[in-house]
């Protein structure tokens, strides 16, 4: 049920910075192209199987497979936070379980108070909007709000009484606790695995940029990708808690990646890639000894940790248009499904919820992927249904296999994973009782088409005028961070850790500017984007970052001339 991380399209340079959003063509080429599998595709796949198997097999043994809907709510939390260090993962998974239970509680309470389908669809749409906003604001990562919306929306249409709600929530909480244990278990074997992967990614991205020698086609894109990877590695390392010896060694390697970005022409990409390969392994972390004692002086980790993150409410503010888009689209999709007489309007609601990405262009791509994957998945279900009807044990095993397949494939492209997600969702409806395959297939196809069409229409109609304002804010943030770094560069003796803190802030601001500009580039019906200002801000930001590296004495480590 994961959602592949969407690739945000780059801003295309136009003469005089003009950007004509209303005339944008919706892409078709490449929407269904398969990418490389994720580095750790097998971890979420195995985790969700382990998390789902124990509760479902227990319910099967007790003859109460009809309760699997509630345990699935907790079990599917095992899909989240696999890229986070274990200290941060423990907190993230706990919040995901609480968020899942909160949505489930609202849905079950609503289902027990009314059977009015219009009211239930409205509640589901509002829940989906809240889940979308919170997942985006907290940057929890794939599968984002989609799994939460799937569980809460489906639960709205399960017959319920108020007296049953506490017991059903208890089942979800128990399964959620088990999912938390499953998610944390790999830390017993490889406690620094996530931050090692983040560091290796930064080294490889820096090597790719170094191969361009800082010029030529693709250099700007490679530099932005390298800066984002380095920033992500620092975020990963800073969330681990105590500065253990392995973490200090990883910090030194991330510094190396930063040096490569500052001096690409004087960097040996093969050396960076060799370190990345070693870091990904299970052996000791390589130590670039020529870095000397300067690394510990420049890191300024304690200073960076002391900087509080933006409050959640401040991060939610810019997401209001996306939340409104989700609420309107999901509600209209559900209402349309009801108007067509489809028996399961929550499928149309979830289809619409799954579409909404950072901008309209990405939403269109996800819609195409969703429709193609669901239609093929319905045919796959037709082949599996006779086997699933043999007995409930086969049904449970098929769902486990489809869970694994979905997570193994969805990282390559969303439509490919949907081929497994669709029959799994259809088979889950048979946990309570055997149903007619033809009816299920007809409802699923109808709701997929209705949800995709209405959901995308809502994305176009509900404009995100704040996208341009966010670029202005991001530009201002880069300029403030750059000015602070320049002031410290001009100072004879800046305070200990101050220059490193300024460098981190500037790096984060430049990365955020690029992400904001790329997201805004795919929006419609907005004023022209300040593309030239963005380009100049990025260039000056990177030049200042390189100057801070030289000032801190690291540039010379690669043999570059100061």
C-alpha positions in Angstrom: 0.0 0.0 0.0 3.0 2.3 -0.1 3.1 5.2 -2.5 6.1 5.7 -4.6 7.8 9.0 -4.1 6.8 11.2 -7.0 9.5 12.8 -9.1 8.9 16.6 -9.2 9.5 18.0 -12.7 12.2 20.6 -13.1 11.3 24.2 -13.9 11.8 24.8 -17.6 13.6 28.0 -18.4 11.6 30.4 -20.6 12.7 33.7 -22.1 12.3 36.6 -19.7 11.2 34.2 -16.9 7.7 33.8 -18.4 5.8 30.8 -17.2 2.4 30.1 -18.8 0.7 27.7 -16.5 -2.7 27.6 -18.2 -1.1 26.4 -21.4 0.8 23.5 -19.8 0.4 20.1 -21.5 -0.3 17.1 -19.4 2.4 14.5 -19.8 1.8 11.0 -21.1 5.3 10.0 -22.2 7.1 8.4 -19.3 4.2 8.3 -16.9 4.2 4.5 -16.9 8.0 4.1 -17.3 9.5 1.7 -14.8 12.3 3.0 -12.6 14.9 1.2 -10.5 13.7 -0.6 -7.4 14.3 1.2 -4.2 17.4 0.4 -2.2 15.5 -1.3 0.6 12.4 -2.4 -1.2 12.4 -5.7 0.6 12.3 -4.1 4.1 8.8 -2.6 3.9 7.7 -5.6 1.9 8.8 -8.1 4.6 7.8 -5.8 7.4 4.2 -5.5 6.3 4.0 -9.3 5.8 5.2 -9.9 9.3 3.0 -7.2 10.7 -0.2 -8.4 8.9 0.5 -12.2 9.2 0.4 -12.5 13.0 -3.0 -10.8 13.7 -4.7 -12.3 10.6 -3.5 -15.9 11.3 -4.6 -15.5 14.9 -8.0 -14.3 13.9 -8.2 -17.2 11.4 -7.4 -19.7 14.1 -10.1 -18.1 16.3 -12.6 -18.2 13.5 -13.0 -14.3 13.6 -11.5 -13.2 10.4 -14.3 -10.7 10.1 -12.4 -8.6 12.6 -9.4 -8.3 10.3 -10.4 -4.8 9.1 -9.6 -3.5 12.6 -6.3 -5.3 13.0 -5.3 -4.2 9.4 -5.5 -0.6 10.6 -2.6 -1.2 13.0 -0.7 -3.6 10.9 -0.4 -1.3 7.9 1.5 1.2 10.1 4.6 -1.0 9.5 4.8 0.5 6.0 6.1 3.9 7.4 9.4 5.4 8.4 11.8 2.8 7.0 14.3 5.5 5.9 14.5 7.1 9.4 17.2 6.2 12.0 15.8 4.0 14.7 15.6 6.7 17.4 13.5 8.9 15.1 11.6 5.9 13.7 10.4 4.9 17.2 8.8 8.3 17.5 7.4 8.5 14.0 5.9 5.0 14.1 4.2 5.9 17.4 2.7 9.0 15.9 1.5 7.0 12.8 -0.2 4.4 15.0 -1.9 7.2 17.0 -2.9 9.0 13.8 -4.3 5.8 12.4 -6.3 5.0 15.5 -7.6 8.6 15.6 -8.9 8.3 12.1 -10.4 4.9 12.8 -12.1 6.2 16.0 -13.8 9.0 14.1 -14.8 6.7 11.3 -16.3 4.0 13.6 -18.1 6.5 15.7 -19.6 8.1 12.6 -20.6 4.7 11.3 -22.3 3.9 14.6 -24.3 7.1 14.7 -25.6 7.2 11.1 -26.0 5.2 8.0 -26.6 8.2 5.7 -24.1 7.6 2.9 -23.8 11.3 2.1 -22.9 12.1 5.6 -20.4 9.3 5.8 -18.8 10.4 2.5 -18.5 13.9 3.8 -16.8 12.7 7.0 -14.4 10.5 4.9 -13.5 13.5 2.7 -12.7 15.7 5.7 -10.7 13.0 7.3 -8.7 12.5 4.0 -8.0 16.2 3.9 -6.7 16.3 7.5 -4.6 13.2 6.9 -3.1 14.7 3.7 -2.2 18.0 5.4 -0.7 16.3 8.5 1.4 13.8 6.4 2.7 16.5 4.2 3.5 18.9 7.1 5.3 16.2 9.0 7.0 14.8 5.9 6.4 11.3 7.1 7.1 10.0 3.6 5.5 7.2 1.6 2.8 5.8 1.7 1.7 9.2 3.2 -2.0 9.7 3.7 -3.2 7.1 1.3 -3.2 4.1 3.7 -4.7 6.2 6.5 -7.5 7.4 4.1 -8.1 3.8 2.9 -8.6 2.5 6.4 -10.8 5.3 7.7 -12.9 5.5 4.6 -13.6 1.8 4.5 -14.4 1.8 8.2 -17.1 4.3 7.6 -19.2 1.8 5.8 -18.8 -1.2 8.2 -21.9 -1.7 10.3 -21.1 -0.6 13.8 -22.6 0.2 17.2 -21.1 2.5 19.8 -20.6 -0.3 22.2 -18.4 -2.1 19.7 -16.1 0.8 19.0 -13.8 0.5 22.1 -13.2 -3.2 21.4 -12.5 -2.6 17.7 -10.1 0.2 18.6 -8.3 -2.1 21.0 -7.7 -4.6 18.2 -6.2 -1.8 16.1 -4.0 -0.7 19.0 -2.8 -4.2 19.6 -1.9 -4.7 16.0 -0.3 -1.2 15.9 1.9 -2.1 18.8 3.0 -5.2 17.0 3.7 -3.2 13.8 5.9 -0.8 16.0 7.9 -3.8 17.2 8.3 -5.2 13.6 9.4 -1.8 12.4 12.0 -1.4 15.1 13.3 -5.0 15.0 15.9 -4.6 12.3 17.7 -2.1 14.6 18.8 -5.1 16.7 20.9 -6.4 13.8 22.0 -3.2 12.0 21.4 -0.3 14.4 22.9 2.4 12.1 21.5 1.1 8.8 19.2 4.1 7.9 21.9 6.7 8.5 24.5 4.6 6.7 22.2 4.5 3.6 21.6 8.2 3.8 25.3 8.9 3.9 26.0 6.5 1.0 23.3 8.3 -1.0 25.0 11.7 -0.3 28.4 10.3 -1.4 27.0 8.9 -4.6 25.1 12.0 -5.4 28.2 14.1 -4.8 30.2 11.8 -7.0 27.7 12.2 -9.8 28.0 16.0 -9.6 31.8 15.8 -9.5 31.7 13.8 -12.7 30.3 16.9 -14.4 33.2 19.0 -13.0 30.6 21.6 -12.2 29.7 22.5 -15.7 28.0 21.1 -18.8 24.6 19.7 -19.4 22.9 18.4 -16.3 25.4 20.1 -13.9 22.7 22.3 -12.2 20.4 19.4 -11.8 23.2 17.1 -10.4 24.2 19.9 -8.0 20.7 20.4 -6.7 20.3 16.6 -6.3 23.7 16.4 -4.4 22.8 19.3 -2.2 19.4 17.7 -1.3 21.1 14.3 -0.6 23.7 15.9 1.7 21.0 17.9 3.5 19.0 14.6 3.9 22.1 12.9 5.3 22.5 15.6 7.9 18.9 15.5 8.8 19.2 11.7 9.3 22.3 12.0 11.4 20.9 14.8 13.5 17.9 12.7 14.4 19.8 9.8 15.8 20.3 11.3 19.2 23.7 10.8 20.9 26.8 11.3 18.8 28.2 7.7 18.9 31.5 6.7 17.3 29.8 5.3 14.1 27.8 8.5 13.8 30.9 10.7 14.0 32.5 8.6 11.3 29.5 9.0 9.1 29.5 12.8 9.8 33.1 12.9 8.4 32.0 11.3 5.2 29.1 13.7 4.7 31.6 16.5 5.1 33.5 14.9 2.3 30.4 15.0 0.1 30.1 18.7 0.9 33.7 19.3 -0.1 33.0 17.5 -3.4 30.1 19.8 -4.1 32.3 22.8 -3.3 35.2 21.6 -5.5 33.8 19.2 -8.1 36.8 19.6 -10.5 39.2 18.5 -7.8 37.3 15.5 -6.5 37.8 11.8 -7.3 34.3 10.4 -7.9 35.6 6.8 -7.7 36.9 7.4 -4.2 33.4 8.7 -3.1 31.7 5.8 -4.7 34.1 3.4 -3.0 33.3 4.9 0.4 29.6 4.7 -0.4 29.9 1.0 -1.2 31.7 0.4 2.1 29.1 2.4 4.0 26.2 0.4 2.6 27.8 -2.8 3.8 27.9 -4.2 7.2 31.6 -3.6 7.9 33.2 -0.7 9.8 32.6 2.8 8.5 35.5 4.1 6.4 37.4 7.0 7.9 39.0 9.6 5.6 42.0 10.2 7.9 43.3 13.2 5.9 40.3 15.1 7.2 42.1 15.5 10.5 40.7 17.2 13.6 39.0 19.8 11.5 35.9 17.7 11.1 35.0 17.7 14.8 35.5 21.5 14.9 33.4 22.3 11.9 30.4 20.0 12.5 28.7 22.2 15.1 26.1 19.5 15.6 25.1 20.7 19.0 24.4 24.2 17.6 22.3 22.7 14.8 20.3 20.5 17.3 19.6 23.6 19.3 17.7 25.2 16.4 14.0 24.5 16.9 12.0 23.2 13.9 9.2 25.3 12.5 6.0 24.8 14.5 3.5 22.4 13.0 0.8 25.0 12.6 3.2 27.2 10.5 4.0 24.2 8.3 0.2 23.5 7.9 -0.6 27.0 6.7 0.8 26.7 3.1 -0.9 23.4 2.7 -4.4 24.8 3.1 -5.1 24.8 -0.7 -3.9 21.1 -1.0 -6.1 20.1 1.9 -9.1 22.0 0.4 -8.4 20.3 -2.9 -8.4 16.9 -1.2 -11.6 17.5 0.7 -13.5 18.8 -2.3 -12.2 16.1 -4.7 -12.9 13.2 -2.3 -16.4 14.5 -1.4 -17.4 15.0 -5.0 -16.0 11.6 -6.0 -18.0 9.9 -3.3 -21.1 11.8 -4.1 -20.7 10.9 -7.8 -20.3 7.3 -6.9 -23.5 7.4 -4.9 -25.3 9.1 -7.8 -24.3 6.3 -10.1 -25.6 3.7 -7.6 -22.2 2.1 -6.9 -22.3 0.1 -3.7 -18.9 1.1 -2.3 -18.5 4.9 -2.6 -15.4 4.8 -0.4 -13.4 3.3 -3.2 -14.1 6.4 -5.3 -13.2 8.6 -2.3 -9.9 6.7 -1.8 -9.1 6.9 -5.5 -9.4 10.7 -5.4 -7.4 10.9 -2.2 -4.6 8.9 -3.7 -4.2 11.3 -6.7 -3.2 14.5 -4.9 0.5 15.2 -5.1 2.6 18.4 -4.9 1.0 20.0 -8.0 -1.6 19.4 -10.7 0.9 17.9 -13.2 2.0 15.2 -10.7 -1.6 14.7 -9.8 -2.4 14.0 -13.4 0.5 11.5 -13.7 -0.7 9.7 -10.5 -4.2 9.5 -11.9 -3.0 7.8 -15.1 -1.0 5.4 -13.0 -3.9 4.7 -10.7 -6.3 3.9 -13.5 -4.0 1.7 -15.4 -2.9 -0.2 -12.3 -6.4 -0.7 -11.0 -7.8 -1.9 -14.3 -5.1 -4.5 -14.7 -5.4 -5.4 -11.0 -9.1 -6.1 -11.4 -8.2 -8.7 -14.1 -5.7 -10.1 -11.7 -8.4 -10.5 -9.1 -10.6 -12.3 -11.6 -7.9 -14.9 -11.9 -7.3 -15.2 -8.1 -10.9 -15.2 -6.9 -11.6 -18.9 -7.6 -8.5 -19.8 -5.6 -9.4 -17.5 -2.7 -12.8 -19.1 -2.4 -11.3 -22.5 -1.6 -11.1 -21.6 2.1 -10.2 -18.7 4.4 -6.6 -19.9 4.9 -5.9 -19.6 1.2 -7.5 -16.1 1.3 -5.2 -15.0 4.1 -2.1 -16.3 2.4 -3.0 -14.7 -0.9 -3.4 -11.3 0.8 0.0 -11.7 2.4 1.5 -12.5 -1.0 -0.2 -9.5 -2.5 1.1 -7.3 0.4 4.6 -8.4 -0.4 4.2 -7.9 -4.1 2.7 -4.4 -3.7 5.7 -3.2 -1.7 8.2 -4.9 -3.8 6.9 -3.3 -7.0 5.4 0.1 -6.1 8.8 1.7 -5.9 9.4 1.1 -9.6 6.2 2.8 -10.5 2.9 3.4 -8.7 0.8 1.6 -11.4 2.9 -1.6 -11.1 2.3 -1.8 -7.3 -1.4 -1.0 -7.9 -1.7 -4.3 -9.8 -1.2 -6.1 -6.4 -2.9 -3.5 -4.2 -6.2 -3.7 -6.2 -6.8 -7.5 -5.8 -5.7 -7.3 -2.2 -8.3 -4.6 -1.4 -11.0 -6.7 -3.1 -10.0 -9.8 -1.2 -10.0 -8.0 2.1 -13.7 -7.3 1.6 -14.2 -11.1 1.6 -12.8 -11.6 5.1 -16.3 -11.2 6.6 -18.2 -13.1 3.9 -17.7 -14.5 0.3 -19.0 -12.1 -2.3 -19.7 -12.2 -6.0 -16.5 -11.5 -8.0 -18.4 -9.8 -10.8 -20.1 -7.3 -8.5 -16.8 -6.5 -6.8 -15.0 -6.0 -10.1 -17.8 -3.8 -11.6 -17.8 -1.6 -8.5 -14.1 -1.3 -8.4 -13.8 -0.3 -12.1 -16.6 2.2 -11.8 -15.3 3.8 -8.6 -11.8 4.0 -10.1 -12.9 5.9 -13.2 -15.3 8.1 -11.2 -12.7 8.9 -8.5 -9.9 9.6 -11.0 -12.0 11.9 -13.2 -13.7 13.8 -10.5 -10.6 14.0 -8.3 -8.5 15.4 -11.1 -11.2 17.9 -12.1 -11.2 19.1 -8.5 -7.4 19.5 -8.6 -7.8 21.8 -11.6 -10.7 23.7 -10.2 -9.3 24.3 -6.7 -6.2 26.4 -7.5 -3.1 26.7 -5.4 -2.4 30.4 -5.5 -0.1 30.2 -2.6 2.5 28.3 -4.7 3.9 31.6 -6.0 3.9 33.2 -2.5 5.8 30.2 -1.2 8.5 30.8 -3.8 8.8 34.4 -2.6 9.1 33.2 1.0 11.8 30.6 0.0 13.7 33.3 -1.9 13.7 35.5 1.1 14.8 32.6 3.3 17.8 31.9 1.0 18.8 35.6 1.0 18.6 35.9 4.8 20.6 32.7 5.3 23.2 33.8 2.7 23.6 37.3 4.2 24.2 35.7 7.6 26.8 33.3 6.2 28.5 36.2 4.4 28.7 38.3 7.6 30.3 35.4 9.4 32.8 34.9 6.5 33.8 38.6 6.8 34.3 38.3 10.6 37.8 37.6 11.7 36.9 35.2 14.5 33.3 34.0 14.3 31.8 32.3 17.4 32.6 28.5 17.6 30.0 26.6 15.5 28.4 29.8 14.2 29.7 29.4 10.6 28.8 25.7 10.5 25.3 26.5 11.7 25.0 29.2 9.1 26.2 26.8 6.4 23.6 24.3 7.4 20.8 26.9 7.4 21.8 28.1 4.0 22.1 24.6 2.6 18.6 23.8 3.9 17.2 27.0 2.4 18.7 26.3 -1.0 17.3 22.8 -1.0 13.8 24.0 0.1 13.9 26.7 -2.7 14.5 24.1 -5.4 11.7 21.8 -4.1 9.3 24.8 -3.8 10.1 26.0 -7.3 9.7 22.5 -8.8 6.4 22.0 -7.1 5.1 25.4 -8.2 6.2 24.7 -11.8 3.5 22.0 -12.1 0.6 24.2 -10.9 -1.9 25.8 -13.1 -3.6 29.2 -13.1 -1.0 31.2 -11.4 1.2 34.2 -12.1 4.5 33.9 -13.9 7.2 32.3 -11.7 10.4 34.3 -11.0 12.6 31.7 -12.6 15.6 34.0 -13.2 15.5 35.0 -9.5 15.4 31.4 -8.4 18.3 30.5 -10.7 20.4 33.5 -9.4 19.5 32.7 -5.8 20.6 29.1 -6.2 23.9 30.1 -7.9 24.8 32.7 -5.2 23.7 30.3 -2.5 26.0 27.5 -3.8 28.9 30.0 -4.2 28.5 31.1 -0.6 28.3 27.5 0.6 31.6 26.8 -1.3 33.1 29.9 0.4 32.2 28.6 3.8 33.9 25.3 3.0 37.0 27.1 2.0 36.9 29.2 5.2 36.6 26.2 7.4 39.8 24.7 5.9 38.2 21.8 4.1 38.6 22.9 0.5 42.3 22.2 0.6 41.7 18.6 1.5 40.8 17.9 -2.1 43.9 19.7 -3.4 41.9 22.7 -4.7 43.3 26.2 -4.8 41.7 28.5 -2.3 
